Every structure is written in structure tokens, then in C-alpha cells.
Amino acid sequence: MVGPPYDCLANPLGAVRLTFEKAIGSGSHPSSFDGKDWGTVDLFRHFLFDQSHLSQVPILNLATIRWIQPNTLVRFRGMIQDMLGNEFYVGAYKDGSVWRTNKYMDFSQFPIGSSPGSRVWERRLLYCVPVPGINSWAESASEVAIDGCMNWTSQQRDKRGRMDFEAMDAKDFPVSGSNFEDSPSAKRMKEDGQDYKTEAACSGTTVVSEIDKDSFPCLVKIYDSPESELKLNDVFEFVGVLTFDSEIPAEKGDHDEFCNDYCDDDLVHLPSSKVPRLHCIIHRKLAAHDFLHTSPIIEKPHWVKDVRESLLKHLTDVLGNDGVAAHYMLLHLLSRVHSRVDNVAVGKLSLNITCLSKESVSVFGTQLSLAIKNLLPFSTCIPLTVEYLSRSSLAPKKDYQTNRLIPGVLQLAEGSHLIIDETQLETGTLNSVGVDNARLLRNLIEFQKVEYDFTYYKMEMTADVQLLILSEGKSNILPADIIMPFQPSSVGSSEVVATKALEAWRWYLATVRSLPHSIESEMQKVVEDDLVAARQTDRSIGSQDFSRWLTMGRLISSSFGETSLSLEHWQMVKELERQRRERLK
């Protein structure tokens, strides 16, 4: 039985060429495609999403690169760590009387020479890396389709014809999709009964040894997308054509001189043997839900409340049966920056758990860190010492020699969780680097901003990072929103949690964290009266306390799966704060 005449997975460049042929055949001139798509994106969107083939596209990482073939369709999930600007390339040119395209390719497959009317287009260069602090369960969720993709790839290798790749005409390359069944190329292939696949230009295995195993970066080339769609530190899934070349385009030969004139010098510092290229056709921003294995089946109306109760019990066990601390920990895990008013990041709820020693943090701190790793997709821990502050590079810094942004510890993706362990901090003197790092941490916890160092100037970048400080007394470096004295009554639980429960908790945190929130006019009056009464009772209560209580009210409502503040939940806020303030006395 003859296979399908087109193959978007094995030969996406064939789909690009045939869509281009169809557009030119309909009378369009390449000049009308400057910064525009001619139908390729619609074809792949239909194939990936409407026909549900996205799961068949292998995810590019250190494990899969050993068997993924170049010039095939892949996915890369990662954070935009640096933006390298724009690159010019010859997008369309004439080969005799035939228009050809170089879109989604590193270099021209045919001699360009001095082709009249050649169109010079632009593409954006993004340096992407795996999300900093990504936890193993979230990483493995990205690899669910690996086995299936490997089986599919093996089948395609068995089916490949013996015709040499170099001798094949570009317009004969098969692509997936049903839109081009009437094209001459499709008819010719159907008549011949052939199912050719793109032969790999080089084996993925040959480059594995040279790739940076610590970060596994990927140079993503973006086409026809507004700059506002992609921002530094955003987490995206890029779907496109993978290319591996032993040399950069400028070294391919004299036949492509016009392309060489537009080659970006930055690529010299990013050899493709170490940094794979992905020519992006479709991209989508990822949220916490996209890193979950499955979505649980909600069987009853009170399911959310039941999951909340079980998660709260788990946190209470981890925290040595300290129920008050567990409640605050739950709210902390649900917090996020949902808006900004002037210099205030509304919605953040940093937590400083005090009364911990070096000995107790080795038990409770370790258990808490493990619990957070099992619940959230991205988490990081900093052991704060004088030496660490004085030597570490916390802020990203621009290197003008390579024209690259050197990452820092605080360059984190939205929704990351950061634990700062101060129990190891001893008396000492900070050098200038340490003082600057302490200031950076303070700005992050107070304003959710990180200052990037561009040598000649500083630039503040907004962040959304949950900060948890573990310390002996109240932190003098990091002014958290909530100071929570820790009062455990047991050693803590090291019980292994069932996978089903973990998946339910992960789904719960990802879902309720994104719920909208409002306060009805009646409840708003109750809140205002209570805040005035509290200020009359205790003059030390200020605007920061009011802001914290409102944030807690929002988070408690969300924790029950509700979108508006009720009187019951407002009473819970007041009771939690009463118990916490009793401990502070």
C-alpha cells in the first residue's frame, strides 16, 4: 500500500515549497510576501491542531536529538533567554524563470548569483534554553510522545526510497496536507506510487557530543510575527524545521555570495554543531497547564474543595503539623502578580518562615523544597551566604564582545518559585558585588523587578517569582510580605505521595491560580469598615497590611475555586492574621 503523497513531519520544507508554488501559480508576486505568510502557517496549523497531529511531532532535547533527523518537523519548549536582533536573508529569488524560496532554511539549496528581483526579507533570532529550574516531572511531561515519535521515525526510515537526496528536485519533495492534491508535483508522485522522505543531511548523533549538555540551547528563527508577541523570559513552544550544519552559511561556498553579505556576525559565536537551529513555523506561549501529564476528571461539585483539603493536609504534614504555617504556604503557592499599580506588584505574597536553625532546616527545609519541586513546574533554591553573595552573578549582563546576554541566577521564567535559605548566613563583610546582589534580591522581593546590567546603563525587567525565605529570625536582607514564625509539633512527614494525588494537586494549583477575582459592593463595604476598625485598634497597621489582607482574601477565595470574596473567606483572613500576630508577640 502506497503511503500518503505528502509528509509535513518528515519533510516540512516540501510543504513550504508547494505552498509557495501554489501562491506564485495563482498570480502572486514574491514582493507581496514581504513580512507575510503565503499559506504555510495555515497548512501546518490545520495539520497540527485541526487534525490533532501535534503529539506526533518530537520534542527536541538532549535525549531526542540522538535520533531526530535534520530538516524534519520538531518542537522545542524553552525560555527566551536572549534576543539577538534581526537577520537578513534572500527569501525569494529566480532560478532561471522559476521563482524559488529560502524561507525556513539556513542557506540556499540552489545558486542565487545575481538573480534579478530577489527579495531580501528579515527574521528574528531568539536564543532559547530549557526553562531554568524546570523540575523532572514537568520535563518528563514534555517527553510523553517520545516513544511514539521514535517508532514513527523508524518506520519512515524503513520506507525511504534509495534515491539520493542531493539529486532530488526540490519541488518533488512530499509534504503532508490535502490542499495540494491537484498540484503537478502531487499528481506525478501519485502516478509513480512513490513515498520519498527527506534524507538526513547529517546524523543527529554526530553533533550530540558537542552540544552544551548543561543548557541545551536552541537558536529559534522567527518569521512574520509582531515583536510584541515574544518577550524576554517568556516560555514558548516553537514548532518548526530543525537544521544542523557543520558550517555557518557564510562558509557554504561562493555560489551564495548574496546571502553571505547578509549573514549575521552573531552566528559565528553560535556554531550550529553546538546550537541547533529551529526555523519556527508556529509558536505558542506555555502556561503551567501545558506541563501537566493529564487533567483529572472532576466527578463531583466539591472536587476542588476536596483537593484543597488534601493538599493542605499534605503541607501540614510536611511542616511538622503546623496548620497555620501550612495555610500561609498554600496561599503563597497560589500567589502571582496579576497587575501593577505604579511601582507596586499587586498579587505577590512572599513568605518568610522564621525560627529555623541549621539543624531544623535540614529536615523541614529539605522536605518543603521537595514538596514544592513535586507541585510546581519551575523551582530554584539559593543557599544564601556571604561568600555566595560576594561571588555569584545574580543579574544578567550584556557581553558586548560576543553581543550576547550572559544569564544570571535571577533570570527566571514567569511563575518560577525561589527558595532562599538564610540559615547558613553568618557574620561577615560583603564586597561590592555582594552589596549589589543583596540589592537585587531586595528589589525582586519588594517590586518583582530584576535589574539587567548593560554596562553603560541598567534596565529593570518585570518578574513574577514566588519567594520563600527560610531564616532563623526575621530576614534583614529580604523584607517579605508575611513573617511566619514556625512552630512544628512533630518531625514532619517523609511519606511517599501517590502519583494520582500529585497530579491532582498540580492541576489544582495551576487552575485556581489563574482564576479571576472581584469584590462585590456589599463585601467591599465590610472590608473597608474592618480595615478602619483594625487601624483604630492598632496604629501600627498601615497600607501594606491592608494590601496584604486584600491579597489574602483573593487567594483564599481562589483556593476554594471561587471568583468573588465572601464573608466566610474574609473571616478566615482575619483569623489567620490574628493567629500569626499572636506568634509575633
C-alpha positions in Angstrom: 0.0 0.0 0.0 1.4 3.4 -1.0 1.9 5.9 1.8 0.5 9.4 1.8 1.9 11.6 -1.0 2.7 14.5 1.4 4.5 14.5 4.7 4.6 17.6 6.9 6.5 15.6 9.6 9.3 14.1 7.6 9.7 16.9 5.0 8.2 20.2 6.1 10.3 22.1 3.6 8.4 20.4 0.9 5.2 21.8 2.3 6.8 25.3 2.3 7.8 24.9 -1.3 4.5 23.6 -2.5 2.6 26.4 -0.7 5.0 28.9 -2.4 4.4 27.2 -5.8 0.7 27.4 -5.3 0.8 31.1 -4.3 3.1 32.0 -7.3 0.9 29.9 -9.6 -2.2 31.8 -8.6 -0.5 35.0 -9.9 1.0 36.5 -6.7 4.4 38.2 -6.9 7.0 37.4 -4.2 7.1 41.1 -3.3 3.6 40.7 -1.9 5.0 38.2 0.6 7.4 40.7 2.3 6.8 40.0 6.0 3.8 37.9 5.2 2.8 34.2 5.0 1.6 32.7 1.8 -0.4 29.8 3.3 2.3 27.7 5.0 1.2 28.6 8.6 -2.4 27.8 7.8 -1.4 24.4 6.4 0.6 23.5 9.4 -2.0 24.8 11.9 -4.6 22.7 10.2 -2.3 19.6 10.3 -1.1 20.1 13.9 -4.3 21.3 15.6 -7.4 20.7 13.5 -6.1 17.2 12.6 -4.6 16.6 16.0 -1.1 15.7 14.8 0.9 17.9 17.3 1.6 14.9 19.6 3.4 13.2 16.7 5.9 16.0 16.5 9.0 15.0 18.5 10.2 17.4 21.2 13.8 18.5 20.8 16.0 17.9 23.8 19.3 16.2 24.7 17.6 12.7 24.6 15.8 13.1 21.3 18.5 14.8 19.3 20.2 11.5 19.0 17.6 10.2 16.6 15.7 13.2 15.3 16.7 13.9 11.6 17.6 17.3 10.3 15.1 19.1 8.1 12.2 17.4 9.9 9.5 19.0 12.0 10.2 19.3 15.7 9.1 21.1 18.8 11.3 23.0 21.3 10.0 24.0 24.7 12.0 26.7 26.4 12.5 30.2 27.7 13.6 33.1 25.6 17.0 33.8 27.3 18.3 36.4 24.8 17.1 38.3 21.7 19.9 38.5 19.0 18.1 41.0 16.8 17.1 40.5 13.2 18.8 38.6 10.4 18.5 39.5 6.7 18.3 36.7 4.1 17.3 36.3 0.5 13.7 35.0 0.8 12.8 34.6 -2.8 14.8 34.6 -6.0 14.6 33.4 -9.6 16.3 30.2 -10.8 16.0 30.8 -14.5 12.4 31.5 -15.0 11.3 29.8 -11.8 10.8 31.6 -8.5 12.2 29.7 -5.5 12.2 30.5 -1.8 14.8 30.2 1.1 12.2 30.7 3.8 12.7 28.4 6.8 16.2 27.5 5.6 19.7 28.4 6.7 21.1 28.8 3.2 20.1 28.5 -0.4 19.9 25.0 -2.0 20.3 26.5 -5.4 22.8 29.1 -6.8 21.4 32.6 -6.4 24.1 34.6 -8.2 22.7 38.0 -9.3 19.1 36.9 -9.6 17.1 39.9 -10.7 14.3 41.0 -8.4 15.5 38.9 -5.4 13.6 39.7 -2.3 15.5 40.3 0.9 13.5 39.5 4.0 14.1 39.6 7.7 13.7 37.1 10.5 14.2 37.5 14.3 16.8 35.5 16.2 15.9 34.2 19.6 18.4 32.3 21.8 16.3 29.9 23.8 17.2 27.5 26.7 15.3 24.9 28.8 13.3 26.7 31.5 15.6 27.4 34.4 14.7 25.3 37.4 12.3 23.0 35.5 11.5 20.0 37.6 11.8 16.5 36.5 8.1 15.7 36.4 7.4 18.8 34.2 10.3 17.9 31.9 9.1 14.3 31.6 5.6 15.6 30.7 7.2 17.1 27.6 8.5 13.7 26.6 5.3 11.8 26.6 5.3 11.4 22.8 8.9 10.4 22.5 8.3 6.6 22.2 5.6 7.1 19.6 7.8 9.5 17.7 10.7 7.1 17.7 8.6 4.3 16.4 7.2 6.7 13.7 10.7 7.8 12.7 11.9 4.2 12.5 9.0 3.3 10.2 9.8 6.3 7.9 13.5 5.2 7.6 12.4 1.8 6.5 10.1 3.3 3.9 12.6 5.7 2.4 13.5 5.2 -1.2 17.1 4.8 -2.4 17.1 8.0 -4.5 19.9 10.3 -3.3 18.7 13.4 -1.6 21.1 15.7 -3.4 19.7 14.6 -6.8 16.1 15.1 -6.0 14.3 18.1 -7.4 13.0 20.4 -4.6 9.5 20.6 -6.0 9.2 16.8 -5.8 9.6 16.7 -2.1 6.5 15.3 -0.5 4.6 17.2 2.2 1.6 16.5 4.5 -1.8 18.0 3.8 -4.7 17.7 1.5 -4.7 21.2 0.0 -2.3 20.4 -2.8 -3.5 17.1 -4.2 -4.2 18.8 -7.6 -0.7 20.2 -7.9 1.6 18.8 -10.7 4.1 17.5 -8.1 1.4 15.6 -6.2 -0.1 14.1 -9.3 3.4 13.0 -10.5 4.2 11.3 -7.2 0.8 9.5 -7.0 1.3 8.2 -10.5 4.7 6.9 -9.7 3.5 5.4 -6.5 6.5 6.7 -4.6 6.8 7.8 -1.0 10.1 9.6 -0.8 11.3 11.1 2.5 14.0 13.7 3.1 17.3 12.0 3.6 19.2 13.5 6.6 22.0 15.8 5.6 23.9 14.5 8.7 23.2 12.3 11.6 21.9 13.8 14.8 24.3 11.6 16.7 27.4 13.3 15.2 26.6 16.5 17.0 25.5 15.3 20.3 29.0 15.2 21.8 29.5 18.9 21.0 26.2 20.3 22.3 26.1 22.1 25.6 24.7 19.4 27.9 24.2 21.8 30.8 21.8 24.2 29.0 20.9 22.6 25.6 20.3 25.9 23.8 18.4 26.4 20.6 18.6 29.3 18.1 15.0 29.9 17.1 14.4 31.9 13.9 11.0 33.7 13.9 9.1 34.7 10.8 6.3 37.2 10.2 5.4 37.7 13.9 4.9 41.1 15.7 7.7 41.8 18.2 5.1 42.2 21.0 4.2 38.5 20.8 7.5 37.3 22.1 9.3 38.8 25.2 12.4 38.0 27.1 12.0 35.3 29.7 8.7 34.1 28.2 8.2 30.3 27.9 7.2 29.1 24.5 6.7 26.0 22.4 8.2 26.5 19.0 7.2 24.2 16.1 9.4 24.3 13.0 12.1 22.9 10.9 15.3 21.6 12.6 18.6 22.3 10.8 22.1 21.0 11.6 25.0 22.4 9.6 28.7 21.7 10.3 29.4 25.2 9.0 27.7 28.6 9.1 26.1 29.9 5.9 29.0 32.2 5.1 31.2 29.2 4.7 29.0 27.2 2.3 30.7 28.4 -0.9 30.9 31.2 -3.4 27.6 30.3 -5.1 25.7 32.1 -2.3 27.6 35.4 -2.2 24.4 37.5 -1.9 23.3 35.5 1.1 26.7 35.8 2.7 26.5 39.6 2.5 23.6 39.5 4.9 24.9 36.8 7.3 24.7 37.9 10.9 28.1 38.0 12.7 26.4 36.8 15.9 26.1 33.3 14.3 29.9 33.0 14.3 29.6 32.7 18.1 26.8 30.2 17.9 28.2 27.2 15.9 25.4 25.0 14.7 27.3 21.9 15.9 26.6 23.2 19.4 23.4 25.3 19.0 20.7 23.6 16.8 18.6 25.9 14.6 14.9 25.8 14.6 13.0 27.7 11.8 9.8 28.4 13.6 6.5 28.0 11.7 4.1 28.1 14.6 4.7 29.2 18.2 2.5 29.3 21.3 3.1 30.6 24.8 3.0 27.9 27.5 1.3 28.1 30.9 1.6 25.7 33.9 -1.2 23.5 32.4 0.9 22.7 29.4 3.5 20.9 31.7 0.9 18.6 33.3 0.7 15.0 32.3 -3.1 14.7 32.4 -6.2 16.7 33.5 -8.1 15.0 36.3 -11.8 14.0 35.8 -14.0 16.1 38.1 -16.6 13.7 39.4 -18.5 15.8 41.9 -19.2 19.5 42.7 -17.0 19.6 45.7 -14.0 18.1 44.0 -11.9 21.3 44.1 -12.6 21.7 47.9 -11.6 18.1 48.4 -8.3 18.6 46.6 -7.7 21.7 48.6 -8.2 19.9 51.8 -5.9 17.0 50.8 -3.2 19.4 49.7 -3.5 21.4 52.9 -3.2 18.2 54.9 0.0 17.3 52.9 1.5 20.7 53.6 0.6 20.5 57.3 2.4 17.1 57.5 5.5 18.4 55.7 5.6 21.4 58.1 5.5 19.3 61.2 1.8 19.6 61.9 1.9 23.4 61.9 -1.5 24.1 60.4 -1.2 27.9 60.4 2.1 27.8 58.5 0.5 25.3 56.1 -2.4 27.7 55.4 0.1 30.6 54.6 2.2 28.2 52.5 -0.9 27.3 50.4 -1.7 31.0 49.8 1.9 31.6 48.9 1.9 28.9 46.3 -1.2 30.3 44.7 0.1 33.9 44.6 1.0 35.7 41.4 1.4 39.2 40.1 -1.9 39.9 38.4 -1.4 43.7 37.9 0.9 46.6 38.6 -0.1 49.9 40.0 2.8 52.5 39.8 5.7 50.6 41.4 3.5 48.1 43.3 3.2 44.5 42.1 -0.3 43.6 43.1 -0.9 39.9 44.0 2.5 38.9 45.2 2.8 37.2 48.6 6.3 36.5 49.6 6.7 34.4 52.8 9.5 34.4 55.4 9.3 31.3 57.6 11.4 32.1 60.8 12.5 30.1 63.9 14.5 27.7 61.7 18.1 26.6 62.6 20.8 24.9 60.6 19.7 21.6 62.1 15.9 22.0 61.7 16.2 23.4 58.1 18.0 20.2 57.1 14.7 18.4 57.9 11.9 20.8 57.3 13.6 22.9 54.6 14.5 19.7 52.7 11.0 18.3 52.9 9.5 21.6 52.0 11.8 22.1 49.0 11.0 18.5 47.8 7.2 19.2 48.2 7.5 22.4 46.1 9.5 20.6 43.4 6.7 18.0 43.2 4.0 20.6 43.0 5.3 23.4 40.7 6.9 23.1 37.3 9.8 25.6 38.0 11.7 26.0 41.3 15.1 27.0 42.4 16.9 27.3 45.7 19.7 29.7 46.8 21.8 28.9 49.8 22.5 32.5 51.0 25.9 33.1 52.5 28.4 36.0 52.5 30.6 34.0 50.1 27.7 33.3 47.7 26.5 36.9 47.6 30.1 38.2 47.0 30.8 35.8 44.2 27.6 35.0 42.3 26.2 36.6 39.2 22.6 37.1 40.0 21.8 39.7 37.4 22.1 39.0 33.6 24.8 41.0 32.0 25.5 42.1 28.4 28.8 40.9 26.8 29.5 43.3 24.0 32.4 41.2 22.6 30.0 38.4 21.7 26.9 40.6 21.6 25.2 38.2 24.0 23.3 38.5 27.2 25.0 36.4 29.9 22.3 34.9 32.1 22.2 35.4 35.8 20.6 33.3 38.6 17.6 35.7 38.8 16.7 35.5 35.1 13.7 33.3 35.7 10.5 32.5 33.9 7.1 33.7 35.0 5.7 31.5 37.7 9.0 30.3 39.0 9.4 29.6 42.7 12.6 30.7 44.5 13.6 29.4 48.0 16.3 31.5 49.7 17.9 29.7 52.7 19.4 32.2 55.1 20.1 29.8 57.9 23.7 29.4 56.6 24.3 33.1 56.7 26.9 34.2 59.2 28.5 37.5 60.2 30.8 38.8 57.5 31.6 41.7 55.2 30.1 41.9 51.8 32.2 43.2 48.9 30.8 45.5 46.2 29.4 42.5 44.3 27.7 41.2 47.4 26.1 44.6 48.2 24.8 44.8 44.7 23.4 41.2 44.8 21.7 41.9 48.1 20.1 45.0 46.5 19.0 42.9 43.5 17.3 40.3 45.8 15.6 43.1 47.8 14.2 44.7 44.6 12.9 41.4 43.4 11.0 40.6 46.6 9.7 44.2 47.0 8.9 45.2 43.4 9.1 42.0 41.4 11.8 43.6 39.2 15.3 42.5 38.2 17.9 45.0 37.1 19.8 43.8 34.0 23.4 45.1 33.6 24.2 46.6 30.2 27.5 48.0 31.4 26.7 51.6 30.3 23.2 51.6 31.8 20.8 49.4 33.9 17.4 48.2 32.7 14.7 46.9 35.0 12.8 43.9 33.8 9.5 42.9 35.4 9.3 39.5 37.0 6.7 37.2 38.6 8.6 34.9 41.0 7.3 33.4 44.3 9.9 34.0 47.0 10.1 31.9 50.2 12.8 32.8 52.7 13.9 30.3 55.4 15.7 32.0 58.3 16.4 32.0 62.0 15.0 35.4 62.7 13.3 38.0 60.5 15.4 38.5 57.4 17.3 41.7 57.4 18.0 41.5 53.7 14.7 40.4 52.3 11.5 42.2 53.5 8.9 39.6 52.9 5.1 40.3 52.8 4.5 37.8 55.6 6.7 36.9 58.6 5.6 33.4 59.8 7.2 32.1 63.0 7.4 28.3 62.6 6.0 26.1 65.4 6.1 22.4 64.5 4.9 19.8 66.8 6.3 16.8 65.0 9.3 15.9 62.9 7.4 16.1 59.6 6.3 13.6 57.1 8.5 11.8 54.6 5.7 9.7 53.3 5.7 8.9 49.5 2.7 10.6 47.9 0.7 8.7 45.2 1.2 9.9 41.7 -2.6 10.4 41.3 -2.6 12.8 44.3 0.3 14.8 43.0 -1.3 15.2 39.6 -4.5 16.4 41.2 -2.6 18.9 43.3 -0.6 20.2 40.3 -3.8 20.6 38.3 -5.4 22.4 41.3 -2.6 24.9 41.7 -2.4 25.6 38.0 -6.1 26.1 37.7 -7.2 28.1 40.7 -4.1 30.3 40.4 -5.4 31.8 37.2 -9.0 32.4 38.3 -10.3 36.0 38.0 -11.5 37.8 41.2 -13.8 40.5 42.2 -15.3 42.0 45.4 -19.0 42.8 45.4 -20.1 46.3 46.7 -21.6 44.8 49.9 -18.4 43.0 50.7 -16.3 46.0 49.8 -18.1 48.0 52.5 -17.5 45.2 55.1 -13.8 45.1 54.2 -13.4 48.9 54.4 -15.1 49.0 57.8 -12.9 46.2 59.2 -9.8 47.9 58.0 -10.7 51.2 59.6 -11.6 49.4 62.9 -8.3 47.5 62.8 -6.3 50.8 62.3 -8.1 52.3 65.3 -7.2 49.3 67.5 -3.6 49.1 66.3 -1.9 52.3 65.0 1.0 50.2 63.6 -1.2 48.8 60.9 -0.6 50.6 57.6 -1.3 50.5 53.9 1.0 47.5 53.4 -1.1 45.5 55.8 -4.3 46.5 54.0 -2.8 45.4 50.7 -1.7 42.1 52.2 -5.2 41.3 53.6 -6.9 42.1 50.3 -4.4 39.8 48.6 -5.0 37.1 51.1 -8.8 37.5 50.6 -8.4 37.0 46.9 -6.2 33.9 47.4 -8.4 32.3 49.9 -11.4 32.7 47.6 -9.4 31.3 44.7 -8.2 28.3 46.9 -11.9 27.3 47.1 -12.4 27.7 43.4 -14.5 30.9 43.8 -14.1 34.2 42.0 -15.5 36.6 44.5 -14.8 37.3 48.1 -17.4 36.0 50.6 -17.9 37.0 54.2 -16.8 33.5 55.3 -13.5 33.8 53.5 -12.9 37.3 54.8 -13.3 36.0 58.3 -10.7 33.3 57.5 -8.3 36.1 56.6 -8.8 37.9 59.9 -8.5 34.7 61.9 -5.2 33.6 60.1 -3.8 37.1 60.7 -4.8 37.0 64.4 -3.1 33.7 64.9 0.1 34.8 63.1 0.2 38.1 65.1 -0.1 36.2 68.3 3.1 34.3 67.4 4.9 37.5 66.6 4.4 38.9 70.1 
